[in-house]
């Protein structure tokens, strides 16, 4: 695609976005069956994070349903404090999700680097995160895995702001460094008809007490994310969690911990911050802070300008190191040296695969091929640019009709 062609008409009008539209820059992370790398879109030169998941591994681990669910949820979301989905597509080997690039590192990385987050920093994090949770709640979504690992910071500065309320010099103050963004909707769920969720899902040390009822399973709702926020805020301030719970701790042990343990709050913390965290770590979900209004009405946060928070006009006290990757450098080495099917060699590999006409006739291979074909058919392709373009077209048509109707009314009044 030449520069002239892309300037005349948007690329999404002519063709679907694919792997070939991106340049792979470097690997920055990995999960149980997916990896993340930094990419640059060839036509716009915009940088993104690309998560790619091997189809065969997803089938073997029965994770396809979760991937599809994550895609479905993320397509309907867009918020300043979320990691937003821009494109999803597939090829023979992998499924791809292209999302906002946030190079400030996740909060777990900074904790491991012995960063001591000050109370003012955590206070702003809480404000930004509750706006994101309130937005998810309005969309009937429980994230179920709020923790430092899934909260990313942005690293780059920008001298402009898309919010209409920003104007003049205010635009120069808009800052995209050090703000939090929730990522990883892999185990998120959507509540319908106010029916509570019952499936136990999440990371044990951050899961709410109502998810560990030892006698009988009970339902839970949005309040579980607010409990996780309380655990995360405590950990950021103290570099350790309030309860001694590990991933291998049994359900019965966890229930016992919640019944018997006493949370310790350091004397150096302000009484207001302690009081806020206690409201988030309320064992009874009915009494727990789990609404934006609860937070906004709390005296400790009465001085917060919530519009300024939403527009990222409040300068964070902790700024990630600029010009540094803020993640574990071993991801890149593993991709280059240990990975059997490295992403940067994909084009050659697929081209060779097409020339190779020999096919395995075993029943196992046929069975796998059948499932791969179903996955190929059902995969959800997404392009946010395209969605925005159609939305703008509909808006323009609606405004034009409104103007015509107003003009007609004026003519009738004159008559």
C-alpha positions as CSV (number, residue, x, y, z in Angstrom):
1,X,0.0,0.0,0.0
2,X,1.6,3.3,-1.1
3,X,1.3,6.5,0.9
4,X,-0.7,8.2,-1.9
5,X,-3.3,5.4,-1.9
6,X,-3.7,5.5,1.9
7,X,-4.1,9.3,1.9
8,X,-6.9,9.3,-0.7
9,X,-9.1,6.7,1.0
10,X,-9.0,5.0,4.4
11,X,-7.5,1.4,4.1
12,X,-10.5,-0.2,5.9
13,X,-12.7,0.8,3.0
14,X,-10.8,-1.3,0.5
15,X,-9.6,-4.4,2.4
16,X,-9.7,-6.3,5.7
17,X,-6.8,-5.8,8.1
18,X,-4.5,-8.8,8.3
19,X,-1.1,-9.8,9.7
20,X,0.6,-8.4,6.6
21,X,-0.5,-4.9,7.5
22,X,1.8,-4.8,10.5
23,X,5.6,-4.8,11.1
24,X,6.7,-6.9,14.1
25,X,9.0,-4.9,16.3
26,X,9.6,-7.0,19.5
27,X,8.1,-9.4,22.0
28,X,7.0,-7.9,25.3
29,X,5.0,-10.6,27.1
30,X,3.4,-14.0,27.2
31,X,0.5,-15.9,28.8
32,X,-0.4,-19.6,29.1
33,X,-1.3,-19.9,25.4
34,X,-0.7,-16.4,23.9
35,X,2.1,-14.0,23.4
36,X,2.3,-10.2,23.0
37,X,4.5,-8.1,20.8
38,X,4.9,-4.5,19.7
39,X,3.8,-3.8,16.2
40,X,3.5,-0.9,13.8
41,X,0.7,-0.5,11.3
42,X,2.3,-0.1,7.9
43,X,0.0,2.6,6.5
44,X,-0.6,4.8,9.5
45,X,2.7,4.1,11.3
46,X,0.7,3.8,14.5
47,X,2.0,1.5,17.2
48,X,0.0,-1.2,18.9
49,X,0.3,-4.3,21.1
50,X,-0.5,-7.5,19.2
51,X,-1.6,-10.5,21.2
52,X,-1.5,-13.8,19.2
53,X,-2.8,-17.2,20.2
54,X,-1.9,-20.5,18.5
55,X,-5.0,-22.2,17.3
56,X,-3.9,-25.7,17.9
57,X,-2.8,-24.9,21.5
58,X,-6.1,-23.2,22.2
59,X,-8.0,-26.3,20.9
60,X,-5.8,-28.7,22.9
61,X,-6.4,-26.7,26.1
62,X,-10.0,-26.1,25.5
63,X,-9.5,-22.3,25.5
64,X,-11.3,-21.4,22.2
65,X,-14.5,-20.5,24.0
66,X,-12.7,-18.1,26.3
67,X,-10.9,-16.4,23.4
68,X,-14.2,-15.9,21.5
69,X,-15.9,-14.6,24.7
70,X,-13.0,-12.1,25.3
71,X,-13.3,-10.9,21.7
72,X,-17.1,-10.5,22.0
73,X,-16.8,-8.5,25.2
74,X,-13.9,-6.3,24.0
75,X,-15.6,-5.4,20.8
76,X,-18.3,-3.5,22.7
77,X,-15.9,-1.6,25.0
78,X,-14.1,1.6,24.7
79,X,-12.9,3.6,27.7
80,X,-9.9,5.8,28.6
81,X,-8.9,3.4,31.4
82,X,-9.2,0.1,29.5
83,X,-6.9,-1.5,27.1
84,X,-9.1,-1.2,24.0
85,X,-9.4,-3.6,21.1
86,X,-8.7,-2.2,17.6
87,X,-8.5,-5.2,15.3
88,X,-9.0,-8.9,15.4
89,X,-8.2,-11.3,12.6
90,X,-6.7,-14.8,12.0
91,X,-4.5,-16.9,9.7
92,X,-3.9,-20.6,9.5
93,X,-1.8,-20.8,12.6
94,X,-2.9,-18.0,15.0
95,X,-5.7,-15.7,16.2
96,X,-4.7,-12.1,16.6
97,X,-6.0,-9.2,18.8
98,X,-4.5,-5.8,18.2
99,X,-5.0,-3.4,21.2
100,X,-3.7,-0.1,22.7
101,X,0.0,-0.1,23.3
102,X,1.0,0.8,26.8
103,X,4.7,0.8,27.4
104,X,4.7,1.9,31.0
105,X,4.7,-1.7,32.3
106,X,2.2,-3.4,34.5
107,X,2.0,-2.7,38.2
108,X,3.3,-6.1,39.1
109,X,6.5,-5.3,37.2
110,X,7.0,-2.1,39.1
111,X,6.3,-3.8,42.4
112,X,9.1,-6.3,41.5
113,X,11.3,-3.4,40.7
114,X,10.8,-2.3,44.3
115,X,8.8,0.8,43.5
116,X,7.2,2.3,46.6
117,X,3.9,3.8,45.5
118,X,3.0,6.9,47.5
119,X,-0.5,7.4,48.9
120,X,-1.3,10.2,46.4
121,X,-0.4,7.9,43.5
122,X,-2.6,5.1,44.8
123,X,-5.4,7.5,45.4
124,X,-5.4,8.6,41.7
125,X,-5.1,4.9,40.6
126,X,-8.2,4.1,42.7
127,X,-10.1,7.0,41.1
128,X,-9.2,6.0,37.6
129,X,-9.9,2.3,38.2
130,X,-13.4,2.9,39.7
131,X,-14.3,4.9,36.6
132,X,-13.3,1.9,34.6
133,X,-15.2,-0.5,36.9
134,X,-18.3,1.7,36.8
135,X,-18.2,1.7,33.0
136,X,-17.9,-2.1,32.9
137,X,-20.8,-2.4,35.4
138,X,-22.9,-0.2,33.0
139,X,-22.1,-2.8,30.3
140,X,-23.1,-5.7,32.7
141,X,-19.5,-7.0,32.8
142,X,-17.5,-8.5,35.7
143,X,-13.8,-8.5,35.0
144,X,-13.0,-11.2,37.7
145,X,-9.2,-10.7,37.5
146,X,-8.4,-7.2,38.8
147,X,-4.8,-7.4,40.1
148,X,-1.5,-5.6,39.6
149,X,-0.5,-7.9,36.7
150,X,-3.6,-6.8,34.7
151,X,-3.2,-3.1,35.2
152,X,-0.9,-1.3,32.7
153,X,0.5,2.2,32.7
154,X,0.8,4.4,29.7
155,X,4.3,5.8,28.9
156,X,4.1,8.2,26.1
157,X,3.1,11.9,26.3
158,X,0.7,13.6,23.9
159,X,0.2,17.3,23.3
160,X,-3.4,16.9,22.2
161,X,-6.6,15.6,23.7
162,X,-9.7,14.3,21.9
163,X,-12.1,15.4,24.6
164,X,-14.3,18.3,23.5
165,X,-14.0,20.0,26.9
166,X,-10.3,20.4,26.4
167,X,-9.3,23.6,24.6
168,X,-6.4,26.0,24.3
169,X,-3.7,25.6,26.8
170,X,-5.5,22.8,28.6
171,X,-4.7,20.6,25.6
172,X,-1.0,20.9,26.4
173,X,-1.6,19.6,29.9
174,X,-3.3,16.4,28.8
175,X,-0.9,13.7,29.7
176,X,-0.7,10.0,28.8
177,X,2.0,8.9,31.2
178,X,1.4,7.0,34.3
179,X,-2.4,6.5,34.0
180,X,-3.8,3.0,34.6
181,X,-5.5,0.7,32.1
182,X,-7.3,-2.6,32.8
183,X,-6.3,-5.4,30.5
184,X,-7.0,-9.2,30.0
185,X,-10.7,-9.9,29.7
186,X,-10.0,-13.6,29.3
187,X,-12.2,-14.7,32.2
188,X,-14.6,-11.8,32.2
189,X,-18.3,-12.6,32.2
190,X,-21.4,-10.7,31.3
191,X,-24.4,-10.8,33.6
192,X,-27.8,-11.0,32.0
193,X,-31.2,-10.3,33.6
194,X,-29.6,-9.5,37.0
195,X,-28.7,-13.2,37.4
196,X,-25.6,-13.6,39.6
197,X,-22.5,-15.5,38.5
198,X,-21.6,-18.8,40.2
199,X,-18.5,-20.1,38.4
200,X,-15.4,-19.8,40.5
201,X,-12.9,-17.9,38.4
202,X,-10.0,-15.5,39.1
203,X,-6.7,-15.4,40.9
204,X,-7.2,-16.7,44.5
205,X,-5.4,-14.0,46.5
206,X,-7.6,-11.3,44.8
207,X,-10.9,-13.2,44.9
208,X,-13.7,-12.0,47.2
209,X,-15.0,-14.0,50.1
210,X,-18.4,-14.7,48.5
211,X,-16.6,-16.8,45.9
212,X,-15.3,-19.2,48.5
213,X,-18.4,-20.3,50.4
214,X,-17.5,-23.7,51.8
215,X,-21.0,-24.9,52.5
216,X,-22.9,-24.2,49.3
217,X,-22.1,-22.2,46.2
218,X,-23.7,-18.8,46.2
219,X,-23.9,-16.2,43.5
220,X,-21.8,-13.1,43.2
221,X,-21.9,-9.9,41.3
222,X,-19.9,-6.8,40.4
223,X,-18.8,-6.3,44.0
224,X,-16.1,-9.0,43.5
225,X,-14.1,-6.6,41.3
226,X,-14.2,-3.9,43.9
227,X,-12.8,-6.3,46.5
228,X,-10.0,-7.1,44.1
229,X,-9.4,-3.3,43.8
230,X,-9.1,-3.1,47.6
231,X,-6.5,-5.9,47.7
232,X,-4.6,-4.3,44.8
233,X,-4.6,-0.8,46.5
234,X,-3.4,-2.4,49.8
235,X,-0.6,-4.3,48.0
236,X,0.6,-1.2,46.1
237,X,0.9,0.7,49.3
238,X,2.5,-2.0,51.4
239,X,4.1,-4.3,48.7
240,X,2.3,-7.2,50.2
241,X,-1.3,-8.4,50.3
242,X,-3.5,-8.1,53.4
243,X,-4.3,-11.8,53.6
244,X,-1.9,-14.8,53.4
245,X,-3.5,-16.6,50.5
246,X,-1.6,-18.2,47.7
247,X,-2.7,-19.7,44.3
248,X,-2.4,-23.2,45.8
249,X,-4.4,-22.5,49.0
250,X,-7.5,-24.7,49.2
251,X,-11.0,-23.2,49.2
252,X,-11.7,-24.4,52.8
253,X,-8.4,-22.8,54.0
254,X,-9.3,-19.5,52.3
255,X,-12.8,-19.5,53.8
256,X,-11.1,-20.0,57.2
257,X,-8.6,-17.2,56.6
258,X,-11.5,-14.7,55.9
259,X,-13.3,-15.8,59.1
260,X,-10.3,-15.5,61.4
261,X,-7.6,-13.2,60.0
262,X,-7.2,-9.5,61.0
263,X,-6.0,-7.1,58.4
264,X,-3.1,-4.9,59.7
265,X,-3.0,-1.3,58.6
266,X,0.4,0.6,59.0
267,X,0.3,3.6,61.3
268,X,2.0,5.7,58.5
269,X,-1.1,5.5,56.3
270,X,-3.7,8.3,56.6
271,X,-6.9,7.4,58.4
272,X,-8.9,8.4,55.3
273,X,-7.0,5.9,53.1
274,X,-7.4,3.1,55.7
275,X,-11.1,3.9,55.9
276,X,-11.5,3.7,52.1
277,X,-9.6,0.4,51.8
278,X,-11.7,-1.0,54.7
279,X,-14.9,-0.1,52.7
280,X,-13.5,-2.0,49.7
281,X,-12.4,-5.0,51.8
282,X,-15.8,-5.3,53.5
283,X,-16.5,-9.1,53.6
284,X,-20.2,-8.6,53.2
285,X,-20.8,-7.7,49.5
286,X,-24.0,-5.9,50.4
287,X,-22.1,-3.4,52.6
288,X,-19.0,-3.2,50.4
289,X,-18.3,-0.1,48.3
290,X,-19.3,-1.3,44.8
291,X,-20.7,1.8,43.1
292,X,-19.1,4.9,41.7
293,X,-21.4,7.0,43.9
294,X,-20.1,5.3,47.0
295,X,-16.6,6.4,46.1
296,X,-17.6,9.9,45.0
297,X,-19.5,10.6,48.2
298,X,-16.7,9.4,50.4
299,X,-15.1,12.4,52.3
300,X,-11.5,11.4,51.4
301,X,-12.3,11.9,47.7
302,X,-14.5,15.0,48.0
303,X,-11.8,17.2,46.5
304,X,-11.5,15.1,43.3
305,X,-12.4,16.7,40.0
306,X,-13.9,13.6,38.3
307,X,-14.1,15.2,34.9
308,X,-10.4,15.9,35.0
309,X,-9.7,12.4,36.1
310,X,-11.6,11.0,33.2
311,X,-9.9,13.3,30.8
312,X,-6.4,12.3,32.2
313,X,-5.8,16.0,33.1
314,X,-4.5,15.1,36.6
315,X,-0.7,14.5,36.6
316,X,0.2,11.1,38.2
317,X,2.9,11.3,40.8
318,X,4.6,8.1,39.5
319,X,5.8,8.4,36.0
320,X,7.3,5.2,34.3
321,X,10.8,5.6,32.9
322,X,10.6,7.1,29.4
323,X,12.5,5.4,26.6
324,X,12.7,2.1,28.6
325,X,10.6,-1.0,27.9
326,X,9.3,-1.4,31.5
327,X,9.0,-5.2,31.0
328,X,11.1,-8.4,31.3
329,X,13.6,-8.4,28.4
330,X,13.7,-12.3,28.4
331,X,10.5,-12.3,26.4
332,X,12.3,-11.1,23.3
333,X,15.1,-13.7,23.8
334,X,12.6,-16.5,24.2
335,X,10.8,-15.5,21.0
336,X,14.0,-15.3,19.0
337,X,15.8,-18.4,20.4
338,X,13.4,-20.8,22.0
339,X,10.1,-20.4,20.1
340,X,9.7,-23.2,17.5
341,X,7.4,-21.0,15.3
342,X,8.6,-17.4,15.7
343,X,6.3,-14.7,14.6
344,X,8.9,-12.9,12.5
345,X,9.3,-16.0,10.3
346,X,5.5,-16.6,9.8
347,X,5.3,-15.4,6.2
348,X,8.0,-17.8,5.0
349,X,6.6,-20.6,7.1
350,X,3.1,-20.3,5.7
351,X,4.4,-19.9,2.1
352,X,6.4,-23.1,2.5
353,X,3.3,-24.9,4.0
354,X,1.2,-24.0,0.9
355,X,3.9,-25.6,-1.4
356,X,4.0,-28.7,0.7
357,X,1.2,-30.9,-0.6
358,X,1.8,-33.9,1.6
359,X,-1.0,-34.3,4.2
360,X,-1.3,-36.6,7.2
361,X,-4.2,-39.0,6.8
362,X,-4.3,-40.1,10.4
363,X,-7.7,-39.9,12.2
364,X,-6.2,-37.6,14.9
365,X,-5.0,-35.2,12.2
366,X,-8.4,-35.2,10.5
367,X,-10.2,-34.6,13.8
368,X,-7.9,-31.6,14.5
369,X,-8.4,-30.3,11.0
370,X,-12.1,-30.4,11.4
371,X,-12.0,-28.4,14.6
372,X,-9.6,-25.9,13.0
373,X,-12.1,-25.4,10.2
374,X,-14.9,-24.7,12.7
375,X,-12.7,-22.3,14.5
376,X,-11.8,-20.6,11.2
377,X,-15.5,-20.3,10.4
378,X,-16.7,-18.9,13.8
379,X,-13.8,-16.5,14.5
380,X,-15.0,-12.9,15.1
381,X,-13.3,-10.4,12.8
382,X,-13.2,-6.8,14.1
383,X,-12.0,-3.4,12.9
384,X,-12.7,-0.4,15.2
385,X,-11.8,2.1,12.5
386,X,-14.5,0.5,10.3
387,X,-17.0,0.6,13.2
388,X,-16.2,4.3,13.9
389,X,-16.5,5.1,10.2
390,X,-19.9,3.6,9.9
391,X,-21.0,5.3,13.2
392,X,-19.9,8.7,11.8
393,X,-21.8,8.1,8.6
394,X,-25.0,7.2,10.5
395,X,-24.5,10.3,12.7
396,X,-24.1,12.5,9.7
397,X,-27.2,11.1,8.1
398,X,-29.2,11.6,11.3
399,X,-27.9,15.2,11.6
400,X,-28.8,15.9,8.0
401,X,-32.3,14.6,8.5
402,X,-32.7,16.6,11.6
403,X,-31.6,19.8,9.8
404,X,-34.1,19.1,7.0
405,X,-36.9,18.5,9.4
406,X,-36.0,21.7,11.3
407,X,-35.9,23.6,7.9
408,X,-39.3,22.2,6.9
409,X,-40.8,23.2,10.3
410,X,-39.6,26.7,9.8
411,X,-41.1,26.9,6.4
412,X,-44.4,25.6,7.8
413,X,-44.3,28.3,10.5
414,X,-43.7,31.0,8.0
415,X,-46.7,29.8,6.0
